């Protein structure tokens, strides 16, 4: 399967930054440098997603990605700048990654759901 070029948009992947500095002080949570990539993104739908997400379904996007910048087991909980600039905090988090032979299905969850989830 090859994703159509005109259905793709540029989004920015950002790594969550947490941890401690050299002196053992906790760093303020933040986001790494933005990485540009092309992804097909649309609203999640269907009866299965409705059963899984319930009322939260309106905050879920389904993405398709071809490439090696997003990998299953590595990039879950990373941020994605979808409707905001690349220098802003991400508006979506990668919730799940499913790898297929030619592409990856990426489930994106909105960070600010009326004060919930980040």
ZAMISE-429385 format. One line per 2 residues: their letters; for each residue x, y, z of N, C-alpha, C. Coordinates in pm, 1 decimal. Atoms other than C-alpha are relative to their C-alpha. Layout:
<bamars>
A	X,Y,Z,X,Y,Z,X,Y,Z | ... $
</bamars>
This chain:
<bamars>
XX	84.0,-117.4,0.0,0.0,0.0,0.0,88.8,124.1,0.0 | -73.5,-125.7,7.8,131.3,341.2,-92.3,-97.1,111.9,34.2 $
XX	87.4,-110.1,-39.0,-17.4,647.6,76.4,2.1,107.6,-107.6 | 9.6,-104.0,101.6,-142.5,911.8,-165.6,66.1,127.6,50.4 $
XX	-74.6,-120.4,-36.2,76.9,1220.7,-164.6,-93.1,116.1,34.6 | 86.5,-115.2,-24.9,-214.5,1466.7,-178.1,-83.8,-15.5,127.1 $
XX	72.4,19.5,-125.0,-376.2,1313.8,132.2,86.4,18.8,122.9 | -92.2,-12.2,-112.4,-68.3,1364.5,345.7,20.6,146.2,39.1 $
XX	-32.2,-133.5,-48.3,16.9,1665.1,559.8,126.2,-8.7,84.4 | -121.3,-4.3,-81.0,331.1,1772.7,737.5,-40.6,23.4,145.7 $
XX	19.2,-14.1,-143.9,317.5,1721.7,1114.6,139.1,-2.6,64.1 | -129.1,-4.4,-68.1,592.0,1760.5,1373.0,-2.8,-91.5,121.2 $
XX	-16.0,96.1,-108.8,700.1,1481.0,1607.3,93.2,61.5,103.8 | -83.8,-55.7,-106.2,837.6,1590.1,1947.4,12.3,-97.9,115.1 $
XX	-28.6,91.9,-110.0,1001.4,1376.2,2213.2,-23.9,68.1,134.3 | 15.5,-58.1,-133.6,895.3,1430.8,2574.8,134.3,-0.1,73.1 $
XX	-126.2,-15.1,-73.1,1186.8,1556.8,2785.5,-30.8,4.5,149.5 | 10.5,2.6,-145.8,1199.3,1463.0,3153.9,132.7,-51.5,53.6 $
XX	-122.6,54.8,-57.0,1474.3,1367.5,3392.2,67.0,97.6,94.0 | -77.8,-81.3,-93.2,1749.9,1528.5,3592.9,122.4,56.3,-70.2 $
XX	-122.7,-57.3,53.7,2041.4,1756.4,3519.7,120.4,-67.1,65.0 | -123.6,59.4,-50.9,2405.5,1680.0,3607.2,10.8,5.3,152.8 $
XX	-7.2,-15.4,-144.8,2352.6,1793.8,3966.5,-114.1,-70.4,72.2 | 107.2,76.0,-61.6,2046.9,1575.3,4026.6,-130.2,75.2,18.4 $
XX	124.2,-76.9,-9.6,1782.5,1848.2,4000.1,-96.1,-45.4,-109.7 | 99.6,38.5,99.5,1458.6,1753.9,3825.9,-15.2,110.2,-103.5 $
XX	21.5,-94.5,108.2,1420.9,1918.1,3487.7,-148.8,25.0,-16.6 | 139.9,-30.4,29.9,1097.3,2093.7,3399.2,-41.1,-82.9,-122.1 $
XX	43.5,78.6,116.0,895.9,1869.7,3166.6,-8.3,88.8,-123.2 | 1.9,-77.0,124.1,925.1,1982.4,2807.6,-0.5,-92.7,-119.8 $
XX	4.7,74.5,125.7,951.5,1872.7,2448.4,128.7,21.4,-76.6 | -121.0,-7.3,80.6,1248.1,1798.4,2224.9,-22.8,77.4,-128.4 $
XX	6.4,-71.2,127.1,1322.1,1951.2,1888.0,-101.7,-65.2,-93.4 | 100.2,55.5,90.8,1045.6,1912.3,1626.8,65.0,-70.9,-119.1 $
XX	-44.9,78.3,115.0,1096.8,1650.1,1355.8,-115.3,-2.4,-99.5 | 104.8,-5.5,101.5,897.7,1709.1,1035.6,-16.6,-136.1,-65.9 $
XX	30.2,122.1,74.2,725.2,1411.8,874.9,-136.8,12.8,-64.7 | 128.1,-1.3,69.9,435.9,1342.6,639.1,-85.9,-114.6,49.7 $
XX	92.9,99.0,-53.3,130.5,1160.6,768.3,-139.4,31.0,-53.4 | 140.6,-16.1,31.9,-227.4,1105.3,658.4,-75.7,-6.2,131.7 $
XX	71.3,-7.6,-126.7,-453.4,1209.9,946.9,-147.7,26.9,-27.6 | 144.1,-22.4,9.7,-830.3,1183.3,977.4,-65.0,-33.8,133.0 $
XX	72.8,28.2,-123.1,-1090.5,1165.1,1250.4,-21.8,-150.3,11.5 | 24.7,142.5,-22.9,-1118.9,819.3,1404.3,-150.7,-22.7,2.2 $
XX	142.9,31.0,2.2,-1453.5,652.6,1355.0,-20.2,-150.0,-3.7 | 33.2,141.2,8.5,-1629.0,320.8,1326.9,-51.3,-53.9,131.1 $
XX	63.3,57.2,-119.2,-1811.2,97.4,1568.7,101.9,-53.5,99.8 | -101.6,52.4,-91.5,-1497.2,-63.7,1712.4,62.0,114.2,80.3 $
XX	-57.1,-114.9,-71.5,-1339.5,272.8,1795.8,-102.0,61.8,94.1 | 103.4,-53.6,-87.7,-1671.1,389.7,1939.2,-11.7,-82.9,127.8 $
XX	6.3,85.9,-118.7,-1674.8,89.9,2174.4,124.3,19.0,86.9 | -124.7,-16.5,-75.3,-1311.0,143.0,2274.8,4.8,135.8,68.7 $
XX	-20.9,-135.1,-49.6,-1314.1,521.3,2320.1,-124.0,64.6,59.7 | 122.9,-58.8,-52.5,-1679.5,599.8,2393.7,-9.3,148.0,-30.5 $
XX	15.9,-144.1,18.8,-1734.3,973.6,2444.8,131.4,69.2,-35.4 | -130.2,-58.1,33.1,-1361.1,1036.6,2402.0,31.8,-7.9,-148.5 $
XX	-29.1,20.1,142.0,-1381.0,939.3,2033.5,20.3,131.9,-73.3 | -15.7,-129.4,66.6,-1412.1,1306.1,1935.5,140.1,58.2,18.9 $
XX	-136.1,-46.2,-24.5,-1058.1,1357.1,2072.9,106.4,-90.6,-63.1 | -90.8,99.0,57.1,-903.0,1072.1,1871.4,12.8,21.1,-150.6 $
XX	-28.2,-5.6,143.8,-739.0,1090.1,1526.6,71.2,-128.8,-39.3 | -67.4,117.7,55.5,-625.0,800.9,1309.9,97.9,47.6,-106.3 $
XX	-101.6,-40.4,96.2,-300.6,848.5,1120.1,62.5,-120.3,-67.4 | -76.3,101.4,72.5,-116.3,648.1,859.1,133.2,63.3,-36.9 $
XX	-134.4,-52.5,19.7,259.5,688.4,824.8,86.0,-105.2,-67.3 | -98.3,87.5,63.7,525.0,538.8,597.6,137.6,59.4,25.5 $
XX	-134.0,-46.5,-29.0,882.1,569.4,717.0,53.2,-65.5,126.4 | -66.1,60.6,-114.8,1117.1,490.4,1002.6,18.3,96.3,117.7 $
XX	-14.8,-94.9,-110.0,1087.1,798.5,1225.7,-90.8,-33.2,117.6 | 90.1,45.1,-106.3,798.8,646.1,1424.4,7.5,-151.8,4.2 $
XX	-12.7,145.1,-12.3,848.7,294.7,1559.2,-80.0,-50.7,119.6 | 78.6,64.6,-104.9,628.2,65.6,1764.1,90.5,-34.1,117.4 $
XX	-76.6,29.1,-119.9,748.4,31.3,2122.4,101.4,107.4,35.7 | -97.7,-106.1,-24.9,961.8,346.5,2098.8,-68.4,135.4,15.5 $
XX	53.9,-135.1,8.1,748.8,649.9,2016.5,-138.0,20.2,61.9 | 125.7,-23.3,-69.2,433.2,596.5,2222.0,21.5,112.3,102.2 $
XX	-0.5,-115.9,-90.1,353.2,906.9,2432.8,84.2,116.8,-49.8 | -66.4,-115.5,58.7,555.5,1132.1,2203.2,-107.2,96.8,-46.6 $
XX	94.3,-101.6,43.6,387.2,1456.6,2103.8,0.4,17.6,-150.3 | 13.5,-32.0,141.6,259.2,1549.2,1759.1,-66.0,136.8,-11.2 $
XX	56.4,-132.0,26.7,202.3,1908.9,1649.2,-82.1,-11.4,-127.9 | 89.7,19.5,113.2,-100.8,1870.8,1424.3,-66.3,131.6,-38.9 $
XX	71.5,-125.2,26.1,-301.9,2194.7,1454.3,66.7,119.2,66.3 | -76.3,-108.5,-61.4,-35.9,2405.3,1625.8,135.2,10.8,-70.5 $
XX	-130.6,-16.9,63.9,300.6,2542.6,1515.6,101.0,-97.6,59.3 | -101.8,95.4,-44.7,610.7,2328.0,1546.0,70.5,44.5,126.8 $
XX	-65.8,-51.5,-119.5,741.5,2552.2,1825.3,-90.6,-0.4,123.1 | 94.6,9.1,-111.7,428.6,2510.6,2041.7,7.3,-137.7,64.0 $
XX	15.1,132.4,-58.3,360.9,2229.0,2282.9,-92.2,-81.3,-90.1 | 83.7,82.6,87.3,211.5,1935.9,2087.9,-145.1,-2.2,45.9 $
XX	141.5,7.6,-34.7,-165.9,1918.8,2072.6,-51.3,-143.7,3.0 | 38.0,141.2,-4.0,-177.0,1537.7,2030.6,115.9,-83.8,52.2 $
XX	-98.4,99.3,-43.3,3.9,1239.9,2187.0,-22.1,-128.4,-78.7 | 12.0,130.8,64.0,78.5,910.8,2014.8,-44.9,-99.2,106.3 $
XX	56.7,94.1,-95.9,-140.8,660.4,2197.9,38.9,-142.9,-35.7 | -31.0,136.8,43.0,-74.1,346.8,1990.6,60.2,2.3,-139.7 $
XX	-61.7,15.9,131.6,134.1,234.8,1692.9,-17.2,-145.8,-41.1 | 15.4,134.5,54.7,44.4,-66.2,1479.6,81.7,-6.6,-128.0 $
XX	-88.1,12.0,115.6,308.2,-177.2,1230.4,-53.0,-104.0,-97.0 | 36.7,90.4,108.8,206.9,-331.4,899.3,116.8,-4.5,-97.1 $
XX	-114.3,17.6,89.6,430.4,-436.6,610.5,35.2,126.7,-77.5 | -28.2,-116.9,82.4,395.2,-110.3,416.7,-23.5,133.0,69.5 $
XX	30.1,-124.9,-68.7,277.4,147.6,671.7,-21.7,-26.4,148.3 | 30.5,10.4,-142.8,203.8,218.2,1036.3,-129.7,76.6,26.2 $
XX	119.5,-68.6,-46.8,-134.9,303.6,1186.9,33.6,64.5,133.8 | -33.6,-76.6,-118.3,-90.3,574.4,1448.4,-130.0,53.2,60.7 $
XX	116.0,-55.1,-71.2,-361.2,651.3,1706.4,47.0,121.3,78.9 | -35.5,-125.3,-65.2,-340.2,1013.2,1821.4,-110.9,41.0,94.6 $
XX	98.3,-42.6,-100.9,-512.9,1137.2,2136.9,26.0,145.6,34.9 | -12.1,-143.3,-30.3,-577.7,1508.1,2197.3,47.3,18.5,143.0 $
XX	-55.9,-22.2,-133.9,-379.0,1637.6,2496.0,-96.1,73.5,90.8 | 88.3,-81.4,-84.9,-624.3,1898.4,2623.4,-144.5,-33.6,-32.9 $
XX	139.8,41.8,20.4,-967.8,1740.8,2653.1,-88.5,72.3,100.9 | 76.6,-76.6,-96.7,-1128.7,2020.6,2847.9,62.9,-4.2,138.1 $
XX	-71.6,-0.5,-126.6,-858.8,2018.0,3118.5,53.3,-136.3,39.4 | -48.0,134.6,-32.6,-786.4,1642.7,3113.8,111.4,-39.9,-94.4 $
XX	-101.5,64.3,83.2,-493.5,1439.7,2976.0,110.4,94.9,-44.6 | -120.7,-68.0,35.6,-201.3,1668.9,2987.0,-7.1,145.8,-12.5 $
</bamars>
